[in-house]
């Protein structure tokens, strides 16, 4: 299996950078019974009013942007993004906070191997063999300021999750987050610590069911792995998968074999690779090369609408990696435009539940910033001009200077089949429906009930799905 970026040369030695001093962790607020029991109502029309701007929090860090200059990729993406969003006025009506670094105690909620955290903070004390054991080679080779940068990525996501869990806002955004490949004691795919997992853990202190949506072109493998034993988190990843493509998980299944050795994609017979309590709560939609906006949004809409109706999440975490953009230098698979990401976040916002929006991949910094601007505009209901406005880094967006089509148009053919993609979406929803029915039957058995009402006190899961389907059919 090849890594993210075998075309890069990484330094063999870096000067010592001490771990940052950080404030003590914040004590989580215990939600009231009334808050914990409040459920979203998906019988409502999907065209819901946008949240008011004062309920949208945005997290960024000038220090992180400065440290990123030493990293192996996206050295200037954070700086470019902050400047572009300011020039567009997208942050004017948002509550902007500076990200703080996560504490070791907070990191340990998932990264419980203290030696791994020590290796991140003091990598110069470890041998090459030890660094390799922790994944600190190649794509994730150490660099000056690595640990502080990682702590700031996580800190912003935890702050954003806390703001949602404490009901201070309806939407929280940290585009510096979305490091979805790091596992407990190993770095992977430019990800050193997994802010996504840590943010979801914070959200679970308040919300009963969290939906994780990942549209990065690479499979959200580590987040799926972290929550594969619980049905309280439904992980859903829409990504590209092909032999040799990183991380090699979440590939297609058929009746006899699979294209990867990990993951939990659903095959055409509706079977999941994950068994046990969380069977059916880890869904993958692997899509072929050349994917364009139209089919991406069609699949995203069908799958996410169905999941929302069935699972009824109390909170949504969205990893909005934008390396599916046409001509992304590392993604190199899909042919999307920034508009696709704006439409996707707008749809998620229409569900009317709390949302944590995170970043992810996107390795042409200028193009990625255009896509993040579109995602922010989509989720906040703001308008965007067609062209990049005049600002300090305008020259980075040439020669087109377009927000809508920042790069060269892709000439790659779309290798996806519409009917096949639709069939995969239906299979995924069928597996989720079966998993929920099984879960409800077990719960009813414990309570001595008959198991007829799948949705509890809000009208029942089956009636919710049927009502939504009738409404969709009426609009066709």
Helices and strands as residue ranges (DSSP letters): H 33-36, G 53-55, E 56-60, H 62-67, G 68-70, H 77-88, E 95-98, H 104-107, H 114-121, G 123-125, H 128-133, G 138-140, H 146-165, E 171-174, H 195-203, E 210-214, H 221-226, E 233-240, E 282-287, H 293-311, E 315-319, H 338-349, E 354-358, H 365-380, G 394-397, H 418-447, G 456-458, H 461-475
